[in-house]
Amino acid sequence: MELISMAQAAAAHAPDAAAGITGSITMGLGGGGAAIGVGLVGSKAVEAVGRNPGAFGNILTLGIIAMALAEGLGIIAYLGGF
């Protein structure tokens, strides 16, 4: 009887465990996507400055805005995982 009651208790907690797993996957994918986005923006900004050094200020401004937007999406994914 003890084994049956333990199995019933574990089955009752299974939806909570699944919610924790899906939240972790969401946060991981969101963080990974944000990291890839920031890396791509940074690499393309360096390429652009290499091609046209005179446009450094404009490229820096747009790069910072794009990186902030990418990080913002990562934060939204992190908060949505809870």
N, C-alpha and C positions, 0 to 999 in steps of 0.2 A: 504494500500500500504506500509505503514511503516513496518508492520509486515513481509511482504513478502521480503522486502529488507534486514531486519535483519536476516531472515532465510537464504537468499542467502549468506550474509556475513559470517554467522557462518559455512555454508557448505564449503565455500572457505577456511576456516582456519582449517577444520577437519583433513586433512592429516598432518599438522604441529603438531597438538595435539597428533595424533597417534604416530608420530615419537618420540615425547618426552616421551610418556608412554613406548614404547618398549625400548628406551634407558635406562630408569630408571630400567626396569626389568632386562636388560642385566647387568647393573652395580651392581644391588642388588644380582643377582645370582653369578656373578663373585666374589664379595666381600665375600659372604657367603661361596662359595667354597674354596676360599683362607684361610679363617678363620678355616674351618674344616680341611684343609690340614695341616696348621701349628699346630693345636691342635693334630692331629694324629702323626705328626713327633715328637713333643715334648713328648707326652706320651710314644711312642715307644722308644725314646732315654732314657728316665728315666728308663724304663723297662730293656733296654740293659745294662745300667750302673749298675743297681741293680744286674743283673746276673753276670756281669764281670767288676768289678770296675777298673781292670787294663787297660781296653781298653777305658778309659774315653776320652783321647785326640782324638783318631780316631773317636769315636762316636760323640763327640762335633763338630768336623770338618764336618763330613758328615751331621749331623743334621742342622748345620748352612747353608750349601749349599742347602739342601732340602727345608728348610724354605724360603730361598731367591728365589728359583725357584717357590715355591707356591705363594709367595707374588708378584712375577713378573707376573704371570698369572692373578692375581687379578688386577694389575695395567693395564695390557693390556686390560682386560675386561672393566675397568673404562674408559680408553681412547677410546675404541671402541664404547662406549655408546654415544659419542658426535656426 
